[in-house]
Structures are given as structure tokens and as C-alpha cells.
Amino acid sequence: MHPQVHEAVPAIDYLYPMLLNLEKIAQTDKKRVVIVGGGFAGLELAKTLSKADVQVVLIDKHNFHTFQPLLYQVATAGIEASSIIHPYRRILQDQDNTYFRMAEAQSVNTATNTLETSIGFIRYDYLVIATGATANFYGNTELQEKAISLKSIEDALLLRNTIISNFEKALQVNDEEQLNSLMDFVIVGGGPTGVEIAGALSELRKHVFPKGFKELNFVNMDIHLIQSGPDLLKGMSPMASKKAYQYLEEFGVKVWLNRRVKSFDGYKVTLDNGEQLCSRVLIWAAGVTGAPLHGLETQSMAGNRYKVDEYNRVNGYDNIFAIGDIAAMITPEYPDGCPMLAQPAIQQGRQLGENILRYQAGKNQRPLNILTAAPWPLSAVTRRWPTSASLTAKYAPKASGPG
């Protein structure tokens, strides 16, 4: 028997039908909205479209949503990890028009309106990129390898375990320098995350750690907060910055302004002026950078974020949108783009969803006016997010976990 001979066909065209069938997503005549990323922006968009006459597909590399504003609470043992994560399928279980797939988005083919993921290809009518941001180490590979960032539940648990492990080791140490290296903390970045962690550690030093580790003298525990600029909470009001500084000083946090971290060898932190701090824990909260996908034109980028108009359309495309941290909506008021925070991300997701509903109803879309967005959080002053109660109820119900 001779083998059959087939005409050569482009590999990608041959694979499309098979991969799409594997996804078990119904092929209908409804417009398909593919959302990449289930953070605050992507999840808010999916929920806003719950009653829309469209098919919604949410893709995320995890199968649970993380309430990131409270990661520092997990890292400092204030709450359990299960309190801030909730399965997407449980959140979206009552939305008949919505599918969820756990996958990592890899690239976009704008010619075929197709998204390539780690589990296959999927066609879209509208693509919404809500991939969020990752820690920005500004090209310093040494810091990237040895510092602990705080962008995921895994990061929070790593920091939590490291803190406890170091205190256990400190119980067996008599040398003063070694003891300091195990009990002192250096936090890089004076934004909301850095200030939150510094404040939480200072309270734990006073009220909690001494009860669990009675043999250690926590008067010797130093907490250093390094900020490259002259003020804490850059982008927020001068009052918020001043209050945060006063709050931290009152709790014994050593705030270093106009300083940068040059290197960290796992034992000593070297600043740009040559000064050194002895610590085995460097917590990196010094900034974030967007996490873009491959396949879009470089002209659509502003650094590592997508340039978008007032409707969150990506520059140069009619059916591709970006929302949340990955979106750079540049205005005279915000020349670097909208602040990369939860509240504006939620507003962008909701506004885009409402605009899709308006478009379907034949109505004019409304531009996003970020000047009327909900107030940016001033959590650094009080260690509370003003809207955390409503956000937590919405995205991080208690007694939940990955599923």
C-alpha cells in the first residue's frame, strides 16, 4: 500500500480547526470578545458584558483572580492567601455567554484576527489586552535574581516564609552583624506597595513578632524604605505624601529619600552613594512595567504599554483594545499615562464594556474621562484602601481558593 500524498498547506491553517475544536467553545454568529488577563480591568469588563449579546472568552495563566492590593497582608501574615484569591469559574458561573480558559497568551495575528495561546489558537472579533504589569528591575539582573517582588500570591508566600525562616535562623546566631542581616529589612520603592509593607512590618515588629519569638530583641530590627525621589507616593497629593512620611517615621521606619539601590549580593545592599545596609531580605516595590503581547506594531507602544485613545482602542487598530496597567492613555494631565492602580483599571474595564453595549444598541460611545475617575487610593496613610471593602466583596470573597 502506497502512502497517500497530500498537497502542501500552510501549517497554521491546517491546525486552526483542530485547535479551535479542542477549546470546546461554541461557534456562533455572535461577536466574540476575547479578554487576555483577569485582573481588575479584565474581570470588570467580563462582568459588565454578562448580559450582552456577545460571546466572551476570558484567558488567564491562573484559574483564580488575585486581589493584589492585599498581597502585602499575606506577605506579612496578616491574612491567609485564600482570603484574596477566588476562582474565575466561580465568579463567572452565572454568565451564560462567558467562557474561561487557563492559558498563557503568546502572540496576536492581526491579519487573521487570531490569538495564539499555550493551549492553541482562538479567533476574535474584538481583542482586549488586560495583561497587567510585572516588576520592573530596570535591567539590573542581580536585583531581579535576589530581590523579592510582590506581584503574585507566590511572591507573597515566598516573602512570608522567608521572614519566618530568617527569624528561626536568628535564634541560633550570636554575632551582631549576622543577627542584623536576618532581622533587618530593606524595601525599595516609596509607592503604595512599599509604604504598605513598611507600615505592616513596623506594626508586626511592635505587636506580633515579640510574642512569637520571645528570645529575640526586636528593638534591633531595622526597617529601611528606599525611595529614589524626594517624596513618597509619587503621583498622589502632597498631603498624602507628607502623611505617609510622618506615619512611617512615627513607627520607626527609616526612610531614605533621593537614594537608589545599586546592588544586592544577598547579604548587603549597596546604595548609589556608597552606603551599605546589612540585610538578607530586599523587597522590591520600585516600579512596574507593562506585559505586552507579541504581534502588534511597535508604533502602538509607549514603552512597554499600549498607547490607547479615550475609548481604550490601541493605536493603529480598530478592534484591539487595552485596559488596566498595560494601557497608556496619555493626556496633558497624565503625560505618562493613567496611574497603574486598581481604581482606574476597574473604571476602564467598566467603561469599555458599556461602550460595547452602546455600540450594539446603535448608540454613540462615550470617551473615558480619567479626571472623573474614582479617587486614587491613599492607603499608605491608613493602611486601608478606601474602597477595599467593596472591592474585596466583589473580587475576593472569604473561604475561597484556586479551583
Summary of the structure (lengths in Angstrom):
residues: 403
radius of gyration: 23.5
end to end distance: 50.1
largest distance: 86.3
contacts: 1304
relative contact order: 0.16
helix: 36%
strand: 22%
